[in-house]
Amino acid sequence: MFDGVAAPAMLVKENGQMPGLSSKPQPLLTARRYPGIRPLKQKLRPVQREVTDLPKQHFDVERLIRQIRTAVKPFRKAALFELYDDGFTSTFEQLAACIISIRTLDEVTVPTARKLFAVARTPAAVARLSVAQIDARIRQCAFHAAKAKTIRNLAREAVAKFGGKLPCDSAALMQCPGVGPKCANLALGITCGLGGIGVDIHVHRVTNRWGYVETRSPEETMAALEAKLPRKYWVEINKLLVRFGKHICTGKQPRCSTCPVLSMCRQIGVTSHR
């Protein structure tokens, strides 16, 4: 019967069963018997949202800095900060190490700087070395021949103009050969607690990815950060973001899934991630 109406005779077999139906129990549909069909008893998985789809919170610099401090604790310190903690605390030593670090990994910068400082740590001592002697000590870093000349000229300038002791003055340091804003700011920030923000590739990339600044070069990033980042973080921002950029917010496929500040990061330019 269909809603009180007799079934058409063509649909009823002599034994009273409907065509295509069997009185035998039917097996459950399984993926093995019917590829592409989900087993009836398998639980459906919840839909996983991409991290880029998550709603973003207000950008809170104070909270962000606290979270990054915790996140980078397991990682090795940035080269200049490690050298400072090891006793290489003069402005000249920090500048020389910064010159060595250009286009060079921290893992190479630290032992290379130590090798140079093992024979000469002051401007007067370095000035007495030949370019070839300096080059032999820093050969592991990138562009070592050019850097050897720069470090020797810096040492001579420090002796001739400043009596062998570089001042805590950004303008004075940038008059020295081979010293730019990044190295001047880092050296003064670490040794004197002065200067601007040291912006390297990590600071530039990460702060732009956050959406905290919108710039095209490290120089523009330095100006933008100095206009809005609280001064108490000017030195620390480099110390934190070098490690954060190397291990978490990497250049290619950043580790967004485990990033402690994902909720505030705008992920500018991120097309794939881990």
C-alpha distance (Angstrom), angle and dihedral (degrees) to the residues before:
residue distance angle dihedral
M1 . . .
F2 3.79 . .
D3 3.80 109.4 .
G4 3.80 90.2 -34.3
V5 3.81 94.3 -42.3
A6 3.81 120.8 112.2
A7 3.81 114.7 -110.8
P8 3.80 114.8 -108.0
A9 3.79 112.0 -93.9
M10 3.85 91.9 -121.8
L11 3.81 90.3 64.0
V12 3.78 95.6 53.5
K13 3.78 124.4 77.8
E14 3.78 122.1 -149.6
N15 3.81 90.8 -101.8
G16 3.76 89.4 55.3
Q17 3.80 96.5 -110.7
M18 3.78 125.1 127.9
P19 3.80 116.9 -113.7
G20 3.83 114.7 -92.7
L21 3.79 93.0 20.0
S22 3.78 125.5 109.2
S23 3.76 132.3 -163.6
K24 3.83 89.1 -138.0
P25 3.80 116.9 98.5
Q26 3.82 110.8 -99.8
P27 3.84 120.5 -129.8
L28 3.80 118.3 -116.7
L29 3.75 115.8 -99.2
T30 3.77 109.1 -101.3
A31 3.78 134.7 -175.3
R32 3.82 89.2 -119.0
R33 3.81 94.3 55.2
Y34 3.77 95.0 37.3
P35 3.81 112.5 25.7
G36 3.79 112.7 -147.2
I37 3.81 94.6 27.9
R38 3.82 116.2 108.8
P39 3.83 113.5 -129.1
L40 3.79 110.3 -103.5
K41 3.81 93.9 -124.9
Q42 3.84 95.2 48.7
K43 3.79 112.7 109.2
L44 3.76 117.0 -122.8
R45 3.78 114.2 -116.1
P46 3.80 118.2 -125.5
V47 3.78 114.2 -106.4
Q48 3.81 110.3 -97.4
R49 3.77 113.1 -137.8
E50 3.77 119.6 -143.3
V51 3.79 112.8 -111.8
T52 3.79 88.7 -123.3
D53 3.82 88.8 62.8
L54 3.79 95.4 56.9
P55 3.82 116.7 111.0
K56 3.80 113.9 -102.9
Q57 3.78 125.3 -127.2
H58 3.78 128.9 -141.1
F59 3.82 111.4 -73.4
D60 3.80 105.1 -106.5
V61 3.82 109.9 -176.4
E62 3.81 94.3 -169.7
R63 3.81 93.0 54.6
L64 3.78 92.6 40.8
I65 3.82 93.0 54.9
R66 3.81 91.4 48.8
Q67 3.80 92.0 51.3
I68 3.80 93.9 47.1
R69 3.81 91.6 49.6
T70 3.79 88.3 58.9
A71 3.81 94.2 42.6
V72 3.82 95.9 53.8
K73 3.80 98.2 43.7
P74 3.83 94.0 98.9
F75 3.81 92.2 54.5
R76 3.79 130.1 84.5
K77 3.80 116.0 -95.6
A78 3.79 121.3 -102.5
A79 3.81 111.2 -87.5
L80 3.81 101.1 -105.3
F81 3.79 93.2 45.0
E82 3.81 91.0 49.1
L83 3.80 90.9 50.6
Y84 3.81 91.0 48.5
D85 3.80 90.8 52.4
D86 3.81 88.2 50.1
G87 3.81 90.9 58.5
F88 3.81 103.3 -91.7
T89 3.78 92.2 124.7
S90 3.81 106.5 144.6
T91 3.79 121.6 107.0
F92 3.80 90.0 -122.9
E93 3.82 92.8 53.3
Q94 3.79 91.1 48.6
L95 3.80 92.4 48.4
A96 3.80 92.5 47.8
A97 3.82 90.6 48.6
C98 3.81 90.7 48.1
I99 3.81 90.6 53.2
I100 3.81 89.0 50.8
S101 3.83 90.1 49.6
I102 3.81 95.9 58.5
R103 3.82 108.6 116.7
T104 3.80 88.2 -9.2
L105 3.80 130.8 111.9
D106 3.79 118.1 -112.3
E107 3.80 88.8 -122.3
V108 3.81 87.1 63.8
T109 3.80 98.7 34.8
V110 3.81 97.1 60.0
P111 3.84 99.2 52.6
T112 3.81 91.1 39.2
A113 3.81 92.9 53.7
R114 3.80 90.7 46.1
K115 3.80 90.1 52.1
L116 3.81 90.8 55.0
F117 3.80 94.2 43.7
A118 3.79 90.3 50.6
V119 3.82 87.9 73.6
A120 3.82 101.9 26.2
R121 3.79 131.9 13.8
T122 3.81 105.4 160.7
P123 3.81 129.2 65.8
A124 3.81 90.3 -113.7
A125 3.82 92.6 52.2
V126 3.80 94.0 45.9
A127 3.81 91.8 46.1
R128 3.81 89.3 59.3
L129 3.80 91.1 58.5
S130 3.78 121.6 87.3
V131 3.80 121.2 -120.8
A132 3.80 88.2 -110.0
Q133 3.81 91.7 54.2
I134 3.81 91.8 50.2
D135 3.79 90.9 45.3
A136 3.80 91.1 53.3
R137 3.80 89.2 55.6
I138 3.81 97.5 48.1
R139 3.81 99.5 35.0
Q140 3.83 93.0 121.6
C141 3.83 94.1 66.7
A142 3.80 125.5 81.3
F143 3.83 117.5 -89.7
H144 3.81 89.6 8.6
A145 3.82 95.7 165.3
A146 3.81 93.9 55.9
K147 3.81 91.8 41.9
A148 3.81 91.3 51.9
K149 3.82 89.7 58.5
T150 3.80 91.7 45.7
I151 3.81 93.7 50.6
R152 3.81 92.3 48.3
N153 3.82 91.6 48.8
L154 3.80 89.9 47.9
A155 3.80 90.2 52.6
R156 3.79 92.6 49.1
E157 3.81 91.3 47.9
A158 3.80 91.1 50.5
V159 3.80 90.4 52.5
A160 3.79 96.3 43.6
K161 3.81 99.8 42.6
F162 3.80 105.2 24.8
G163 3.78 105.2 28.8
G164 3.78 93.0 -109.1
K165 3.80 96.8 -54.8
L166 3.80 120.8 92.3
P167 3.81 114.3 -137.6
C168 3.81 127.6 -125.6
D169 3.79 90.7 -108.6
S170 3.78 123.2 117.6
A171 3.81 95.7 -157.5
A172 3.80 91.4 50.3
L173 3.80 93.0 49.3
M174 3.79 94.1 49.2
Q175 3.80 89.2 55.4
C176 3.79 87.5 64.8
P177 3.82 116.5 94.3
G178 3.79 114.9 -91.0
V179 3.81 96.5 6.8
G180 3.80 116.4 125.6
P181 3.81 133.6 176.1
K182 3.81 94.9 -85.4
C183 3.81 96.2 55.0
A184 3.80 94.2 37.3
N185 3.81 92.2 51.9
L186 3.79 94.2 44.7
A187 3.79 94.5 47.5
L188 3.80 93.6 46.5
G189 3.78 92.7 43.2
I190 3.81 93.8 50.8
T191 3.81 99.3 39.6
C192 3.80 103.4 28.3
G193 3.81 105.1 20.8
L194 3.81 87.5 -123.0
G195 3.76 139.7 100.4
G196 3.76 132.6 61.3
I197 3.78 132.7 -65.3
G198 3.79 119.0 -58.0
V199 3.80 104.5 -133.1
D200 3.79 118.2 -167.7
I201 3.80 128.8 163.8
H202 3.82 92.3 -77.8
V203 3.82 95.8 51.9
H204 3.80 90.4 44.5
R205 3.81 95.3 48.9
V206 3.81 98.7 41.1
T207 3.81 98.3 46.8
N208 3.80 90.5 48.1
R209 3.81 91.2 47.5
W210 3.79 89.2 52.5
G211 3.79 89.1 53.8
Y212 3.81 88.6 -124.6
V213 3.82 89.9 123.4
E214 3.78 132.6 13.6
T215 3.80 109.3 -148.5
R216 3.79 141.6 136.8
S217 3.80 103.1 -144.7
P218 3.81 139.9 30.8
E219 3.82 88.8 -110.7
E220 3.81 91.0 56.2
T221 3.80 90.0 45.3
M222 3.80 91.3 53.3
A223 3.81 91.3 53.3
A224 3.81 92.8 45.2
L225 3.81 93.5 48.7
E226 3.79 93.1 47.1
A227 3.80 87.7 54.1
K228 3.82 95.7 54.8
L229 3.82 113.6 11.2
P230 3.84 112.8 93.6
R231 3.81 108.7 -105.4
K232 3.80 92.9 -123.8
Y233 3.83 88.2 70.7
W234 3.82 97.8 47.1
V235 3.80 95.0 101.4
E236 3.79 97.4 31.0
I237 3.81 95.4 52.6
N238 3.80 91.0 71.9
K239 3.79 92.7 43.0
L240 3.82 90.1 54.7
L241 3.79 103.1 36.3
V242 3.80 96.9 49.9
R243 3.82 88.6 63.0
F244 3.81 93.6 35.6
G245 3.81 91.3 50.7
K246 3.81 93.9 46.5
H247 3.78 98.1 47.9
I248 3.82 109.9 21.7
C249 3.81 114.7 11.8
T250 3.79 92.8 41.5
G251 3.78 124.8 176.4
K252 3.80 94.6 -112.0
Q253 3.79 122.2 37.0
P254 3.81 98.5 -7.4
R255 3.80 116.8 -149.4
C256 3.80 94.7 -107.4
S257 3.81 93.3 154.7
T258 3.81 91.1 66.1
C259 3.80 99.6 29.5
P260 3.84 112.2 129.1
V261 3.82 92.9 -148.8
L262 3.81 99.0 43.3
S263 3.78 91.9 116.8
M264 3.82 90.1 63.8
C265 3.81 99.5 34.2
R266 3.82 116.5 99.8
Q267 3.84 89.5 -157.6
I268 3.78 92.4 -137.8
G269 3.79 110.2 -165.0
V270 3.81 95.2 3.9
T271 3.80 109.5 140.5
S272 3.81 99.3 161.0
H273 3.76 133.3 15.3
R274 3.78 145.7 170.0
